[in-house]
Amino acid sequence: MDYSLLIYGLGAFLVSLLTQYLVIDLSHKRGIFIDDHNSDLPQKLHNEPTPRIGGLGIFIACVFMTKDVQGEMLGLKIILCLIPAFLAGFLEDLFAKITPLRRLLIMSISAVMAIYMIDAVVVDFGFIIVPYWVGVCISVIAFLGLINGTNLIDGFNGLSSGVSFLIFSTYFVISIMLQDQTMAYISLICMASILGFLLFNFPFGKIFLGDGGAYSLGFMLAILSIMIVKRHSDVSPWFALVCLIYPVWEVIFSFSRRMIIHRLSPLHPDSKHVHQFIFRNITNQNNPLTSLVIFPFILIFNALAVLFYNSSLALFFIAIGFMSFYTLIYYIYSRKEKQNELLPKSLKQ
């Protein structure tokens, strides 16, 4: 990698850091962009009014990836495709009046743009090659799933952004290994943009990612996952799945249990996510500690993904291992909480 590109990474970090600082300062002085700490929504875990547009700094800093690397202009195309997804979340952060269906439709614009402008479509899935139109459908689902999955795990200080940082770090490492300077640079800019946010968000939660930030990170994770696999035939598609297995399985599992078990809309919010079980049962309701408990598992599975990046069979079983582990944790603690609910008040843990 051209080490002069590290200067642009530093620039992205500083722009993100400065934007977060300015947003925090302006929000408290003017009383704008504030998340309602008195809301009774199940995801609300903070006790003080907090700015919710941390995604703005990340989005602005990501503009650094538009620098042309190796004459591809890939970063510019990615930023253009990102705009609708970012706006879908950012407008919701500002006005809280954008319905889930409308947000989904706006996100879809980003997915379609990525397919049209960058040909972000995978047809070889290791064990099977699908027709191009099937690959297009799978790619759209992947974009929408990652965008929503990143938002679903945005429940604690540093969780969604920290997980995304670790995944982008994995993409940076694999890109260096494959001597793909373009993908290494784009991954670096994503890491730097997130780091500027994390310094204010973790551990004290001075600013929140917001839907704009979560949607942006989800889209970037999806596009980089597809492009790394598409650009390198020796990288198994299952490599990307293992790297993304936490947000991917979170959205699949959460949507399924809401529809099948609870007979609710898959978009209906609740407090039955595994990270919330960890918060209530393992970390004694310590917000940042909950994220720290989860990070090592993300590191382990991403390290395994790099180790077996070209072996679809090994990666398949690694993915199954994570899904089984996640499901087991959910079963143990959901059952424990149900049992506690049935106990007399004096005997509850």
C-alpha positions, 0 to 999 in steps of 0.5 A, spaced: 500 500 500 502 507 498 503 509 505 502 516 503 495 514 503 495 514 510 495 521 510 488 521 507 486 516 513 489 521 518 485 527 514 478 522 515 479 521 522 480 528 524 474 531 520 470 525 523 473 527 530 472 535 529 465 534 526 463 530 532 465 535 537 461 541 533 455 537 533 455 535 540 457 543 542 451 545 537 446 540 540 447 542 547 447 549 546 441 550 541 437 544 544 437 540 537 439 533 534 437 530 541 435 523 542 429 523 547 432 520 553 425 520 556 422 515 551 419 508 553 422 505 547 425 498 549 432 500 545 433 507 550 438 505 555 441 512 556 439 517 562 441 524 559 439 528 552 444 526 547 445 528 540 443 522 535 447 524 529 454 521 529 453 518 522 454 525 519 461 526 521 462 519 519 459 520 512 463 527 511 469 523 513 468 518 508 468 523 502 476 522 503 475 515 499 473 519 493 481 520 492 482 516 485 486 510 487 489 506 481 485 510 476 478 506 478 474 512 481 471 506 485 471 510 492 467 516 488 462 511 486 461 508 492 459 515 496 454 517 490 451 510 492 451 511 499 447 518 499 440 515 499 441 510 504 445 515 509 439 520 507 434 515 509 437 514 516 439 522 517 432 524 515 429 519 521 434 522 526 432 529 524 424 528 524 423 521 526 417 521 521 419 517 516 416 510 516 419 504 516 417 502 509 419 509 506 426 508 509 426 501 506 424 504 499 430 509 500 435 504 502 433 500 496 435 506 491 442 505 494 442 498 492 440 499 485 445 504 484 450 500 487 448 494 482 448 499 476 454 503 477 459 498 480 456 491 478 456 490 485 453 483 484 455 476 486 453 470 482 458 465 485 457 462 492 462 457 493 458 451 492 453 454 487 453 459 481 446 462 480 444 466 474 445 473 474 438 476 475 438 471 482 445 474 484 441 481 483 436 479 487 440 476 493 445 483 492 439 487 494 437 483 499 444 483 502 444 491 502 437 491 505 439 486 510 446 489 512 443 496 513 438 493 518 442 488 521 447 494 523 442 498 526 439 492 530 445 492 534 446 499 535 444 498 542 450 500 546 455 505 546 460 503 541 457 496 539 455 497 532 460 502 530 465 498 534 463 491 530 463 495 524 470 497 525 473 490 526 470 488 520 473 494 516 479 492 519 479 485 517 477 487 510 483 492 510 488 486 512 485 481 507 486 487 502 493 488 504 494 480 503 491 480 496 495 487 494 489 490 493 490 497 494 484 500 492 480 496 497 485 497 502 484 504 502 477 504 502 477 500 508 482 505 511 478 511 510 472 507 513 476 505 519 478 512 520 471 515 520 469 510 525 474 512 530 473 519 530 466 517 532 468 512 537 472 517 541 466 521 543 461 515 543 465 509 547 465 509 553 461 515 555 456 516 550 457 523 548 454 522 541 450 516 538 450 513 531 443 514 529 440 511 523 444 515 519 450 512 521 448 505 522 445 505 515 451 508 512 455 503 516 451 497 513 451 499 506 459 500 506 459 493 509 455 490 504 458 494 498 465 492 501 464 485 502 461 484 495 467 488 492 472 484 495 469 477 493 468 480 486 475 482 485 478 476 487 476 469 485 480 466 490 476 469 496 470 465 498 463 468 498 463 465 505 469 469 507 464 475 507 459 472 510 463 469 516 466 477 517 458 479 517 455 473 521 453 477 527 449 483 524 447 478 518 444 473 523 442 478 528 437 480 522 435 473 520 434 471 527 430 477 530 425 478 524 424 470 524 422 470 531 418 476 531 414 473 525 414 466 527 414 466 535 411 473 537 406 474 531 409 481 530 411 485 524 419 484 523 420 491 524 417 491 531 422 494 536 423 489 542 428 488 548 429 481 546 436 481 542 442 477 545 446 484 546 440 486 551 440 479 554 448 480 556 446 487 558 441 484 563 444 478 565 452 478 564 454 485 565 450 487 571 447 493 566 453 496 564 453 499 557 460 499 555 462 493 558 456 489 554 460 491 548 467 489 550 464 482 552 461 482 545 468 484 541 472 478 542 467 474 539 467 478 533 475 478 533 475 471 533 470 469 528 474 475 523 480 472 525 478 465 522 475 468 516 482 471 514 485 464 516 480 460 511 479 466 506 479 461 500 476 455 503 468 455 503 467 448 506 471 451 513 468 457 512 461 454 512 462 450 518 465 457 522 458 460 520 454 455 523 458 455 529 457 462 530 449 461 529 449 455 533 452 459 539 448 465 538 442 461 538 444 457 544 445 464 548 438 467 546 435 460 548 438 460 555 437 467 557 430 468 554 428 462 558 431 464 564 428 471 564 421 467 563 422 463 569 424 470 573 417 473 570 413 467 573 417 468 580 414 472 586 417 479 586 420 477 593 424 471 589 426 475 583 433 475 581 
